[in-house]
Amino acid sequence: MRRRVIAGNWKMHMTCSQARDYMSAFLPLVADAPDDRDIVLAPPFTAISTVADIAAGSRVQLSSQNVHWQENGAFTAEISAEMLLEHKVKYTIVGHSEPRKYFSESDEQINHRARTAQGHGLIPIVCVGETDEQRERGEAERVIRRQIEQGLEGLDANKLVVAYEPIWAIGTGKTCESPEANRICGLIRSWVGATDLVIQYGGSVKPGNIDELMSMSDIDGVLVGGASLKPDGFARIANYQEA
């Protein structure tokens, strides 16, 4: 059975002090979560060490919000896999729509990041998804398939998570209907050709829709943005019960 991965992406939120307060409230709420799932937090780089220290020995695992493809060098504002591993990071998000949009990240760069992550024992969470305009033009499947074919080239599907995040649903309050999200996740699995590939859905996930989403046949987890910033709300998501 494919493992469930429930991940919260804090994006550019949470100082170290705020992260400590969050973890104090959050950890007791997920201490008895079912063993069939990984509960993952992706703090900003400055708070990774703080969260790692507090989470040690708990159910919570760590992800970074990105990773560079080089071991070291003159890459201002980037972070290496070795730096992340020092803080017990297990996952790393690559290809999120925000770096794609704001920093013009290409599928080739995303693939380099993901390959490097796997090469160092990190599990990349590779994000894919279409814009509202692309969906309206009937291009959603073509766009996602291109992102899959180019972004996942040479990767081991058994050490990988794909996150389907329709860009039009991120931070907008719009949620892709569960059957449609499930359909796209099923297509991704068939394109990759790996029945055990873990596929998340992301895009306005919240406590009110988590149970339905997680009851879908091809959705193995969620990548949560804004709703992961409140410990009680994200604990409800982590403790989901399939509808």
C-alpha positions as CSV (number, residue, x, y, z in Angstrom):
1,M,0.0,0.0,0.0
2,R,1.3,3.5,-0.9
3,R,2.3,5.5,2.1
4,R,0.4,8.6,3.0
5,V,2.3,11.9,3.1
6,I,0.7,14.9,4.8
7,A,2.9,17.9,4.3
8,G,2.6,21.5,5.4
9,N,4.5,24.2,3.5
10,W,5.0,27.2,5.7
11,K,6.4,29.3,2.8
12,M,7.8,32.6,4.0
13,H,6.1,32.5,7.4
14,M,7.2,31.7,11.0
15,T,10.2,33.2,12.9
16,C,12.1,30.8,15.1
17,S,10.1,32.0,18.1
18,Q,6.8,31.5,16.3
19,A,7.9,28.0,15.2
20,R,8.6,27.1,18.8
21,D,5.1,28.2,19.9
22,Y,3.6,26.3,16.9
23,M,5.4,23.1,17.7
24,S,4.5,23.2,21.4
25,A,0.8,23.3,20.4
26,F,1.1,20.9,17.4
27,L,3.1,17.9,18.6
28,P,0.6,16.8,21.3
29,L,-2.2,17.0,18.7
30,V,-0.5,14.5,16.3
31,A,1.1,12.2,18.9
32,D,-1.5,9.5,18.3
33,A,-1.9,9.9,14.5
34,P,-2.2,6.6,12.6
35,D,1.1,5.0,11.6
36,D,0.1,4.8,7.9
37,R,1.2,8.4,7.2
38,D,4.2,10.7,7.3
39,I,3.5,14.1,8.9
40,V,5.9,16.6,7.3
41,L,6.6,20.3,7.9
42,A,8.5,22.5,5.6
43,P,9.7,25.6,7.5
44,P,11.6,28.5,6.1
45,F,15.4,27.8,6.1
46,T,16.0,30.0,9.2
47,A,13.6,27.8,11.3
48,I,14.7,24.4,10.1
49,S,17.1,23.9,13.0
50,T,14.6,25.0,15.5
51,V,11.9,22.7,14.2
52,A,14.3,19.8,13.9
53,D,15.4,20.1,17.5
54,I,11.8,20.2,18.8
55,A,10.5,17.5,16.5
56,A,13.3,15.0,17.4
57,G,11.7,11.8,18.5
58,S,8.2,12.8,17.4
59,R,5.9,11.9,14.5
60,V,6.9,15.0,12.6
61,Q,9.5,14.8,9.8
62,L,11.1,17.8,8.0
63,S,11.1,19.0,4.5
64,S,13.0,21.9,3.0
65,Q,11.3,24.3,0.5
66,N,14.0,23.8,-2.1
67,V,17.5,22.4,-2.7
68,H,20.2,23.3,-5.1
69,W,21.8,20.9,-7.6
70,Q,25.4,21.7,-6.7
71,E,27.3,20.5,-3.6
72,N,28.5,24.1,-2.9
73,G,29.7,27.2,-4.6
74,A,28.8,30.8,-5.6
75,F,25.0,30.3,-5.5
76,T,23.7,33.2,-3.3
77,A,20.4,32.5,-1.5
78,E,20.5,28.7,-2.4
79,I,21.0,25.7,0.0
80,S,22.7,22.4,-0.6
81,A,21.5,18.9,0.2
82,E,24.4,18.4,2.7
83,M,23.3,21.5,4.6
84,L,19.8,20.1,4.9
85,L,20.8,16.6,5.9
86,E,22.8,18.1,8.8
87,H,19.4,19.0,10.3
88,K,17.7,15.6,9.7
89,V,15.6,16.9,6.7
90,K,14.0,14.0,4.9
91,Y,12.0,15.6,2.1
92,T,12.5,18.6,-0.2
93,I,9.9,20.5,-2.2
94,V,11.0,21.3,-5.8
95,G,9.2,22.8,-8.7
96,H,6.6,24.7,-6.6
97,S,4.5,27.1,-8.7
98,E,5.9,30.1,-6.9
99,P,9.6,29.6,-7.8
100,R,8.4,28.6,-11.3
101,K,6.5,31.9,-11.5
102,Y,8.6,34.4,-9.7
103,F,12.1,33.0,-10.5
104,S,11.4,31.4,-13.9
105,E,12.4,27.9,-12.8
106,S,12.5,25.5,-15.7
107,D,11.5,21.8,-15.8
108,E,15.2,21.1,-16.5
109,Q,16.3,23.0,-13.3
110,I,13.7,21.3,-11.3
111,N,14.9,17.9,-12.6
112,H,18.5,18.8,-11.6
113,R,17.3,19.7,-8.1
114,A,15.2,16.5,-7.8
115,R,18.1,14.3,-9.0
116,T,20.5,15.8,-6.6
117,A,18.0,15.4,-3.8
118,Q,17.7,11.7,-4.5
119,G,21.4,11.3,-4.9
120,H,21.8,12.5,-1.3
121,G,19.0,10.4,0.1
122,L,16.4,13.1,0.2
123,I,12.9,12.5,-1.1
124,P,11.9,15.2,-3.6
125,I,8.3,16.4,-3.6
126,V,8.0,17.5,-7.2
127,C,5.2,19.9,-7.8
128,V,3.2,20.1,-11.1
129,G,0.1,21.9,-12.2
130,E,-1.6,24.1,-14.7
131,T,-2.8,27.7,-14.6
132,D,-6.4,28.8,-14.9
133,E,-5.8,30.0,-18.4
134,Q,-4.2,26.7,-19.4
135,R,-7.2,24.8,-18.1
136,E,-9.7,27.0,-19.8
137,R,-7.9,26.4,-23.1
138,G,-8.0,22.7,-22.6
139,E,-4.2,22.4,-22.1
140,A,-4.1,21.1,-18.6
141,E,-3.2,17.6,-19.4
142,R,-0.6,18.6,-22.0
143,V,1.1,21.0,-19.6
144,I,1.2,18.5,-16.7
145,R,2.5,15.7,-18.9
146,R,5.3,17.9,-20.1
147,Q,6.2,18.8,-16.5
148,I,6.2,15.1,-15.6
149,E,8.2,13.9,-18.5
150,Q,10.9,16.6,-18.2
151,G,10.9,17.1,-14.4
152,L,11.0,13.4,-13.5
153,E,13.5,12.3,-16.1
154,G,16.0,9.8,-14.6
155,L,14.3,9.8,-11.1
156,D,13.6,6.7,-9.1
157,A,9.8,6.7,-8.7
158,N,10.1,4.6,-5.5
159,K,11.9,7.5,-3.8
160,L,9.7,10.3,-5.0
161,V,6.5,12.2,-4.3
162,V,4.6,14.1,-6.9
163,A,2.3,16.9,-5.8
164,Y,-0.5,17.9,-8.2
165,E,-1.1,21.5,-7.4
166,P,-3.4,23.3,-9.9
167,I,-2.1,26.8,-9.8
168,W,-5.5,28.4,-9.9
169,A,-6.4,26.7,-6.6
170,I,-3.3,27.7,-4.6
171,G,-4.2,30.4,-2.0
172,T,-7.4,31.3,-3.9
173,G,-9.9,29.5,-1.8
174,K,-10.8,27.5,-4.9
175,T,-10.4,23.8,-4.6
176,C,-10.2,21.4,-7.5
177,E,-13.2,19.0,-7.1
178,S,-12.1,15.8,-5.5
179,P,-13.1,13.5,-8.5
180,E,-11.2,15.8,-10.9
181,A,-8.1,16.0,-8.7
182,N,-8.2,12.2,-8.4
183,R,-8.5,11.8,-12.2
184,I,-5.4,13.9,-12.8
185,C,-3.5,12.1,-10.1
186,G,-4.4,8.8,-11.8
187,L,-3.2,10.2,-15.1
188,I,0.1,11.2,-13.6
189,R,0.6,7.7,-12.1
190,S,-0.1,6.1,-15.5
191,W,2.2,8.5,-17.3
192,V,5.0,7.7,-14.9
193,G,4.2,4.0,-15.1
194,A,4.8,3.3,-11.4
195,T,1.9,1.9,-9.4
196,D,3.6,2.7,-6.1
197,L,4.3,6.3,-6.9
198,V,3.1,8.6,-4.0
199,I,0.9,11.5,-5.4
200,Q,-0.3,14.4,-3.3
201,Y,-3.0,17.0,-4.0
202,G,-2.3,20.6,-3.1
203,G,-4.5,23.7,-3.5
204,S,-6.7,25.2,-0.8
205,V,-6.7,22.0,1.3
206,K,-8.4,22.6,4.6
207,P,-9.9,20.7,7.5
208,G,-13.3,20.8,5.8
209,N,-12.3,18.9,2.7
210,I,-9.4,16.7,3.8
211,D,-11.5,13.6,4.6
212,E,-13.1,13.6,1.1
213,L,-9.8,14.2,-0.6
214,M,-8.1,11.4,1.2
215,S,-10.9,9.0,0.3
216,M,-10.0,9.2,-3.4
217,S,-8.3,6.2,-4.9
218,D,-5.3,8.0,-6.5
219,I,-4.6,10.7,-3.9
220,D,-2.0,9.6,-1.4
221,G,-1.6,12.8,0.6
222,V,-1.7,16.5,0.5
223,L,0.7,19.5,0.3
224,V,-0.9,22.2,2.4
225,G,0.0,25.9,2.4
226,G,-2.0,28.4,4.4
227,A,-4.0,25.8,6.4
228,S,-0.7,24.4,7.8
229,L,0.0,27.7,9.6
230,K,-2.5,27.0,12.4
231,P,-1.5,24.0,14.6
232,D,-5.0,22.9,15.4
233,G,-6.2,23.1,11.8
234,F,-3.1,21.3,10.4
235,A,-3.5,18.7,13.2
236,R,-7.0,18.0,12.0
237,I,-5.6,17.5,8.4
238,A,-2.9,15.2,9.7
239,N,-5.4,13.2,11.7
240,Y,-7.8,12.9,8.7
241,Q,-10.4,10.1,8.6
242,E,-11.3,8.8,5.1
243,A,-14.9,9.7,4.2
